[in-house]
């Protein structure tokens, strides 16, 4: 026996965190596709995963790669956009998390999503996005500062 839990349990246990990350990085439209592609890829690779691996970090890494693929594909695709009326929130703040995160620079968006939404430590965030744990901490801090600057402090 490998000592690993059945794959279905991984999906149940880590699926919500992976979906939060996908939504934060991609927004609600593409998140479900990234989530599905993440778990399809994970299912294929799971038999080779060491029993002592950090499964959540492994899944977030796969989700990160799938999100990058979707972002790159979207950049190559022309999307027609109709005029959209801007409607302010009752207190003049836009509290749309996916939209707010989408406006952050890429490294900040990833660092904030993976640390604050997936709960990964900075060392694991750094392993996913590249760089050091201190750089990941700084990117997350800068991302939070940009969100606060844009939206003010939420009480």
Buried (B, 14 or more C-beta within 10 A) or exposed (E): EEEBEEEEEBBEEBBEBBBBBBBBBBBEEBBEBBBEBBBEBBEEEBEEBEEEEBBBBBBBBBBBBBBBEBBEEEEEEEEEEEEEEEEEEEEEBBEBBBEBBBEBEEBBBBBBBBBBBBEBBBEBBBBBBEBEBEBBBBBBBBBBEBBEEEBEEEE
